[in-house]
Amino acid sequence: MRAAYRRERPSLVIHCAALSQSPACQETPLLARLLNVEVTALLADLASEIPFFFFSTDLVFDGLQGDYLETDEVNPRGVYAETKVAAESLVLLNPRHTVIRTSLNGGVSVRGDRAFNEQLRRAFLKGQKVGLFTDEYRNPLPAIVTARAVWEIACKGLTGIYHVAGRERLSRFQIGQILAARWPDVNPTISPESLSSYRGAPRSPDTTLNCSKAQAAISFSLPGLGEWLEQNPHEPF
Ligand SMILES: NC(=O)c1ccc[n+]([C@@H]2O[C@H](COP(=O)([O-])OP(=O)(O)OC[C@H]3O[C@@H](n4cnc5c(N)ncnc54)[C@H](OP(=O)(O)O)[C@@H]3O)[C@@H](O)[C@H]2O)c1
């Protein structure tokens, strides 16, 4: 990374790399810390004189409240979120640097298996009946829209924390229904589940992000996922 940085001499760094899947972070916490915290520290240090954007997550919050502002207190539940909180703190030590917290991002990945929509579609294609929570809320956004918003925030030279997510607060079940309606060809089967009957690693019920600060800074309205899909019927998703 040091050699690449010297070679490229960037004027802006947008740091997206991460060990981003919560289960992988729970299983390999040392690797999660290395990739999410220490790599971020090294990059932020290399970029100390230029704008640096770090991608963080809605999961820094415990999800007991919802509609979180940038100023609300964080309370991570799980290794992934803990590493993101630790990385945020060190990024924010530099007043030139910016933290973008975002919610579920969907779209098209290189191998077709990264985004939540791709994973859901694969499960449908395999004929799996998918259980989705009716009482766990997020505000999803297509990654292409997140990219546009972050680019505008970067072009304006804004620093500090910004929440960038979709306008609609949707349960996992509602997200599944919206996507199932878009893919009638894969014969989707979804069953409603509740967090009350879930047993396993901690989950955060409502980590929806209040995005008014970012909204006031950018030139377009952050759409809800359902709204964006309706307006972009031919966009791959
Ligand atoms: N997607 C979401 O819903 C979401 C929500 C909130 C926050 N975020 C945050 O947004 C950022 C981007 O998320 P994403 O969904 O695009 O994540 P992702 O699909 O898991 O992609 C992470 C990227 O990091 C790269 N990477 C991981 N370890 C690396 C290493 N040791 N060296 C070099 N590259 C490495 C991966 O490379 P390979 O492709 O080679 O594996 C991949 O390109 C992450 O910081 C994530 O925590 C994402």
The ligand as a MOL file (V3000), in Angstrom:
LIG
                    3D

  0  0  0     0  0            999 V3000
M  V30 BEGIN CTAB
M  V30 COUNTS 48 52 0 0 0
M  V30 BEGIN ATOM
M  V30 1 N -22.6900 -3.2600 1.3700 0
M  V30 2 C -23.3250 -2.7990 2.4420 0
M  V30 3 O -24.5310 -3.0490 2.5970 0
M  V30 4 C -22.6100 -1.9350 3.4410 0
M  V30 5 C -23.3470 -1.3690 4.4820 0
M  V30 6 C -22.6940 -0.5540 5.3920 0
M  V30 7 C -21.3390 -0.3170 5.2830 0
M  V30 8 N -20.6370 -0.9160 4.2740 0 CHG=1
M  V30 9 C -19.1900 -0.6480 4.1900 0
M  V30 10 O -18.9110 -0.1260 2.9000 0
M  V30 11 C -17.6570 -0.6080 2.4290 0
M  V30 12 C -17.8450 -1.3440 1.1100 0
M  V30 13 O -18.7580 -2.4250 1.3230 0
M  V30 14 P -18.9620 -3.5640 0.2540 0
M  V30 15 O -20.3360 -4.0960 0.4420 0
M  V30 16 O -18.5240 -3.0940 -1.0980 0 CHG=-1
M  V30 17 O -17.9410 -4.6510 0.8050 0
M  V30 18 P -17.4420 -5.9950 0.0790 0
M  V30 19 O -18.3680 -6.3420 -1.0320 0
M  V30 20 O -17.1660 -6.9830 1.1410 0
M  V30 21 O -16.1020 -5.5160 -0.5850 0
M  V30 22 C -14.9780 -5.2510 0.2020 0
M  V30 23 C -13.7930 -5.0300 -0.7060 0
M  V30 24 O -12.6380 -5.0270 0.1330 0
M  V30 25 C -11.6420 -5.7600 -0.5130 0
M  V30 26 N -10.7190 -6.3300 0.4500 0
M  V30 27 C -11.0180 -7.0520 1.5540 0
M  V30 28 N -9.8840 -7.4330 2.1580 0
M  V30 29 C -8.8580 -6.9450 1.4140 0
M  V30 30 C -7.4550 -6.9910 1.5160 0
M  V30 31 N -6.8690 -7.6180 2.5280 0
M  V30 32 N -6.7150 -6.3740 0.5720 0
M  V30 33 C -7.3050 -5.7450 -0.4510 0
M  V30 34 N -8.6350 -5.6560 -0.6020 0
M  V30 35 C -9.4020 -6.2420 0.3170 0
M  V30 36 C -12.3940 -6.8640 -1.2200 0
M  V30 37 O -11.5800 -7.3710 -2.2310 0
M  V30 38 P -11.9610 -8.7610 -2.9990 0
M  V30 39 O -13.0840 -8.4210 -3.9210 0
M  V30 40 O -10.6990 -9.0830 -3.6920 0
M  V30 41 O -12.3600 -9.7330 -1.9340 0
M  V30 42 C -13.6090 -6.1150 -1.7490 0
M  V30 43 O -13.3300 -5.5270 -2.9970 0
M  V30 44 C -17.1050 -1.5000 3.5470 0
M  V30 45 O -16.2640 -0.7310 4.3520 0
M  V30 46 C -18.3520 -1.9040 4.3360 0
M  V30 47 O -18.0230 -2.1770 5.6690 0
M  V30 48 C -21.2410 -1.7090 3.3540 0
M  V30 END ATOM
M  V30 BEGIN BOND
M  V30 1 1 1 2
M  V30 2 2 2 3
M  V30 3 1 2 4
M  V30 4 1 4 5
M  V30 5 2 4 48
M  V30 6 2 5 6
M  V30 7 1 6 7
M  V30 8 2 7 8
M  V30 9 1 8 9
M  V30 10 1 8 48
M  V30 11 1 9 10
M  V30 12 1 9 46
M  V30 13 1 10 11
M  V30 14 1 11 12
M  V30 15 1 11 44
M  V30 16 1 12 13
M  V30 17 1 13 14
M  V30 18 2 14 15
M  V30 19 1 14 16
M  V30 20 1 14 17
M  V30 21 1 17 18
M  V30 22 2 18 19
M  V30 23 1 18 20
M  V30 24 1 18 21
M  V30 25 1 21 22
M  V30 26 1 22 23
M  V30 27 1 23 24
M  V30 28 1 23 42
M  V30 29 1 24 25
M  V30 30 1 25 26
M  V30 31 1 25 36
M  V30 32 1 26 27
M  V30 33 1 26 35
M  V30 34 2 27 28
M  V30 35 1 28 29
M  V30 36 1 29 30
M  V30 37 2 29 35
M  V30 38 1 30 31
M  V30 39 2 30 32
M  V30 40 1 32 33
M  V30 41 2 33 34
M  V30 42 1 34 35
M  V30 43 1 36 37
M  V30 44 1 36 42
M  V30 45 1 37 38
M  V30 46 2 38 39
M  V30 47 1 38 40
M  V30 48 1 38 41
M  V30 49 1 42 43
M  V30 50 1 44 45
M  V30 51 1 44 46
M  V30 52 1 46 47
M  V30 END BOND
M  V30 END CTAB
M  END
